[in-house]
Amino acid sequence: MKSGNAILAISLICSAGCWGQAGSGSSSSSTQAINAQNANNVCRVYFVKPKLGSEAQLEQGRKKHMQFHKSQNDTWTWTTFAIETGMNAGVYVTSTCGHVWKDFDDWEKRMGKADTADATTNMSPHEQASWNGFYLYRSDMSLGAANRPPTPITAVTIYVLHPGAQNEFTDAIKKINDALGKQPDWPKTSGWLQLINGGEGPTFVLLNSRQNWADFAPLPKSIADVVNETYGKDAGDAIFKAIRNATEHLFTESALYRPDLSYSPAK
């Protein structure tokens, strides 16, 4: 499937509004429990960069390709975003989520060859580059439910970690999420993706649902305010220090939902 899904965000440390919308969970969760909780949360995400001046042709090709999915009675949902800001502005992102790993083998047997042929005809001539990866939606780290309907805008912060720093990072995040989850007025509109295969890692992506650009305005309390009120300033500083030490670099994007370039099976 040739496509691209948008992963966007705002920095965890500097944007209270964004990270306050990230998930909840216990830092003591076992690997077995985490795997069981996220067993049906595998996503495949496709990114497509159009050739210069070929955006309209690529969009028409994408629409034709989604019609192919409809004609094949595809049972999967494919959601497309267009990245609006950041170094990947102009890239289209299409994803399918809510799967177990075996689903991808079954889909490939059923539709793989025909899908590739159709995408090669309708989209490849207008692409400058394309790439894809597998991600896991981490329900144990998220306040927002998996597979919830897309909103008009998504904000994302992408965290690329130092090798071996994953446990310290996730433990610190879950402590913050526990504090935020106790705030009755804190938005429960965000979630985390973990890159499993297909790029630089360890990588985690914070997704935040936005109805409009006004939703990017900071909340009355910052994340640091909430964490310090919950744990005390010294413990709060240690939590944020653990995140900073674990992070090699991060970057942010925003993406616009494109329902005209998406596909959902008939109910």
C-alpha positions as CSV (number, residue, x, y, z in Angstrom):
1,M,0.0,0.0,0.0
2,K,1.6,3.3,-1.1
3,S,0.7,6.0,1.3
4,G,1.7,8.1,4.3
5,N,0.4,8.8,7.8
6,A,1.1,11.9,9.7
7,I,2.8,11.8,13.0
8,L,3.0,15.2,14.6
9,A,3.4,17.0,17.9
10,I,4.6,19.6,20.3
11,S,7.5,19.1,22.7
12,L,6.8,17.3,25.9
13,I,9.0,19.5,28.0
14,C,8.2,22.9,26.6
15,S,4.4,22.5,25.7
16,A,2.1,21.9,28.6
17,G,-0.9,21.8,26.3
18,C,0.4,18.9,24.2
19,W,2.0,16.7,26.8
20,G,-0.8,17.1,29.2
21,Q,-2.8,15.2,26.7
22,A,-0.6,12.1,26.8
23,G,-1.4,8.8,28.3
24,S,-1.6,7.1,31.7
25,G,-0.2,3.8,33.1
26,S,1.9,2.2,35.7
27,S,5.7,2.2,35.4
28,S,5.7,-1.3,36.9
29,S,3.8,-2.9,34.1
30,S,5.4,-6.1,33.0
31,T,6.4,-6.8,29.4
32,Q,3.8,-9.6,29.2
33,A,1.1,-7.3,30.4
34,I,2.1,-4.5,28.0
35,N,2.2,-6.9,25.1
36,A,-1.3,-8.2,26.0
37,Q,-2.7,-4.7,26.3
38,N,-1.3,-3.7,22.9
39,A,-1.8,-7.0,21.0
40,N,-4.4,-5.5,18.6
41,N,-2.6,-2.1,18.2
42,V,-0.2,-2.7,15.3
43,C,-0.2,0.0,12.6
44,R,1.5,0.2,9.3
45,V,2.3,3.8,8.2
46,Y,3.2,4.9,4.7
47,F,4.8,8.2,3.8
48,V,4.8,9.7,0.2
49,K,6.6,12.8,-0.9
50,P,5.3,14.1,-4.2
51,K,7.4,15.2,-7.1
52,L,7.7,19.0,-7.3
53,G,4.6,20.3,-9.0
54,S,2.9,16.9,-8.9
55,E,0.8,17.3,-5.8
56,A,-2.5,17.5,-7.6
57,Q,-1.7,14.4,-9.7
58,L,-0.6,12.5,-6.7
59,E,-3.8,13.3,-4.9
60,Q,-5.9,12.2,-7.9
61,G,-3.8,9.0,-7.9
62,R,-4.5,8.5,-4.2
63,K,-8.2,8.9,-4.8
64,K,-8.2,6.3,-7.6
65,H,-6.2,4.0,-5.3
66,M,-8.8,4.3,-2.5
67,Q,-11.5,3.5,-5.1
68,F,-9.5,0.3,-5.8
69,H,-9.8,-0.6,-2.1
70,K,-13.5,0.0,-2.3
71,S,-13.8,-2.2,-5.4
72,Q,-12.0,-5.0,-3.6
73,N,-14.2,-4.7,-0.5
74,D,-11.1,-4.1,1.6
75,T,-12.1,-4.5,5.3
76,W,-9.3,-2.3,6.5
77,T,-9.4,1.4,7.2
78,W,-6.8,3.7,5.6
79,T,-6.5,7.2,7.0
80,T,-4.5,9.9,5.2
81,F,-3.0,13.1,6.6
82,A,-1.0,15.9,4.9
83,I,1.9,17.2,6.9
84,E,1.6,20.9,7.2
85,T,4.6,22.1,9.2
86,G,8.2,21.0,9.9
87,M,10.9,19.4,7.7
88,N,8.4,17.0,6.2
89,A,5.8,19.5,5.1
90,G,4.1,18.4,1.9
91,V,4.5,14.7,2.7
92,Y,1.3,12.6,2.7
93,V,0.9,10.0,5.4
94,T,-1.5,7.1,5.2
95,S,-1.9,4.5,8.0
96,T,-3.9,1.4,8.9
97,C,-4.2,0.5,12.5
98,G,-5.9,-1.8,14.9
99,H,-4.2,-5.1,13.8
100,V,-2.4,-8.1,15.1
101,W,0.8,-9.1,13.4
102,K,-0.7,-12.0,11.5
103,D,-3.3,-9.7,9.9
104,F,-0.5,-8.3,7.6
105,D,0.3,-11.8,6.3
106,D,-3.4,-12.5,5.6
107,W,-3.9,-9.1,3.9
108,E,-0.8,-9.6,1.7
109,K,-2.1,-12.9,0.5
110,R,-5.5,-11.5,-0.2
111,M,-4.7,-8.1,-1.8
112,G,-0.9,-7.5,-1.8
113,K,-0.1,-8.1,-5.5
114,A,-3.2,-6.3,-6.8
115,D,-2.7,-3.4,-4.4
116,T,0.9,-2.9,-5.5
117,A,0.0,-3.0,-9.1
118,D,-2.7,-0.4,-8.7
119,A,-0.5,1.9,-6.6
120,T,2.3,1.6,-9.1
121,T,0.0,2.7,-11.9
122,N,-1.9,5.5,-10.1
123,M,0.6,6.9,-7.7
124,S,4.3,5.9,-8.4
125,P,4.7,8.2,-11.4
126,H,4.0,11.3,-9.2
127,E,6.2,10.2,-6.2
128,Q,9.6,11.6,-5.5
129,A,10.1,9.3,-2.5
130,S,8.2,6.9,-0.4
131,W,8.9,4.9,2.8
132,N,6.9,3.0,5.5
133,G,7.2,1.5,8.9
134,F,5.4,-0.6,11.5
135,Y,4.3,1.2,14.7
136,L,2.6,0.0,17.9
137,Y,0.0,2.2,19.5
138,R,0.9,2.1,23.2
139,S,-2.4,2.0,25.1
140,D,-0.5,1.6,28.3
141,M,1.1,5.1,27.7
142,S,-2.0,6.8,26.2
143,L,-5.0,8.7,27.5
144,G,-6.8,8.6,24.1
145,A,-8.3,5.4,23.0
146,A,-6.7,3.4,20.1
147,N,-8.4,3.7,16.7
148,R,-10.5,6.7,17.7
149,P,-11.8,8.9,14.9
150,P,-9.3,11.4,13.5
151,T,-9.7,15.1,14.2
152,P,-9.0,17.9,11.7
153,I,-5.5,18.5,13.0
154,T,-2.9,16.3,14.7
155,A,0.1,17.7,16.6
156,V,3.1,15.4,17.1
157,T,6.3,15.3,18.9
158,I,8.8,12.6,17.7
159,Y,11.3,11.5,20.2
160,V,14.4,9.7,19.1
161,L,16.1,8.1,22.1
162,H,19.6,7.1,22.9
163,P,20.2,3.3,22.6
164,G,19.2,1.5,25.8
165,A,17.3,4.5,27.2
166,Q,13.8,3.2,26.4
167,N,12.9,1.9,29.9
168,E,13.9,5.1,31.7
169,F,12.0,7.2,29.1
170,T,8.7,5.2,29.3
171,D,8.9,5.0,33.1
172,A,9.2,8.8,33.4
173,I,6.4,9.3,30.9
174,K,4.1,7.0,32.8
175,K,4.8,8.9,36.0
176,I,3.8,12.2,34.3
177,N,0.8,10.5,32.8
178,D,-0.4,9.3,36.2
179,A,-0.2,12.9,37.5
180,L,-2.0,14.3,34.4
181,G,-4.7,11.6,34.5
182,K,-5.8,12.7,38.0
183,Q,-6.5,16.2,36.6
184,P,-10.3,16.3,35.8
185,D,-10.0,19.1,33.3
186,W,-6.9,17.8,31.5
187,P,-7.7,16.8,27.9
188,K,-7.7,13.1,27.3
189,T,-6.9,13.4,23.6
190,S,-3.4,12.1,23.0
191,G,-1.6,8.8,22.5
192,W,1.8,7.3,21.9
193,L,3.2,5.3,19.0
194,Q,6.4,3.2,19.2
195,L,8.3,2.5,16.1
196,I,8.9,-1.2,15.8
197,N,10.5,-1.5,12.4
198,G,11.3,0.9,9.5
199,G,13.5,3.7,10.7
200,E,15.9,5.2,13.3
201,G,15.2,4.0,16.8
202,P,14.3,3.8,19.6
203,T,11.6,6.2,18.5
204,F,8.4,7.2,20.2
205,V,5.7,9.6,18.7
206,L,3.3,11.7,20.8
207,L,0.1,12.3,18.9
208,N,-2.3,15.0,20.1
209,S,-5.8,15.6,18.6
210,R,-6.7,19.2,17.7
211,Q,-10.0,20.5,16.5
212,N,-8.4,23.8,15.2
213,W,-5.3,25.9,15.6
214,A,-6.7,27.6,18.7
215,D,-6.3,24.2,20.4
216,F,-2.6,24.7,20.3
217,A,-2.9,27.5,22.9
218,P,-1.3,26.5,26.3
219,L,-3.5,25.3,29.1
220,P,-3.8,27.2,32.4
221,K,-1.4,24.8,34.1
222,S,1.8,23.6,32.6
223,I,2.9,20.0,32.8
224,A,5.6,20.9,35.2
225,D,3.0,22.6,37.5
226,V,1.0,19.4,37.6
227,V,4.0,17.1,38.1
228,N,5.5,19.3,40.9
229,E,2.1,19.5,42.6
230,T,1.8,15.7,42.5
231,Y,5.3,14.6,43.4
232,G,7.1,17.6,44.8
233,K,9.6,19.8,42.9
234,D,12.7,17.6,43.5
235,A,11.0,14.4,42.3
236,G,9.4,16.4,39.4
237,D,12.8,17.7,38.3
238,A,14.2,14.2,38.4
239,I,11.4,12.9,36.1
240,F,12.0,15.5,33.5
241,K,15.7,15.1,33.7
242,A,15.3,11.4,33.0
243,I,13.4,12.3,29.8
244,R,16.0,14.8,28.7
245,N,18.8,12.3,29.3
246,A,17.0,9.6,27.4
247,T,16.3,11.8,24.4
248,E,18.9,12.2,21.6
249,H,16.7,14.6,19.7
250,L,13.1,15.5,19.0
251,F,11.2,17.3,16.4
252,T,7.6,18.5,15.9
253,E,5.1,18.5,13.1
254,S,1.4,19.2,12.5
255,A,-0.8,17.3,10.0
256,L,-4.2,17.9,8.5
257,Y,-6.7,15.1,8.1
258,R,-7.6,14.4,4.5
259,P,-10.9,12.4,4.5
260,D,-11.0,12.8,0.7
261,L,-7.8,10.7,0.5
262,S,-8.9,8.1,3.0
263,Y,-10.9,5.0,2.9
264,S,-13.2,3.3,5.4
265,P,-15.1,0.0,4.6
266,A,-18.9,0.0,4.5
267,K,-20.5,-0.9,7.7
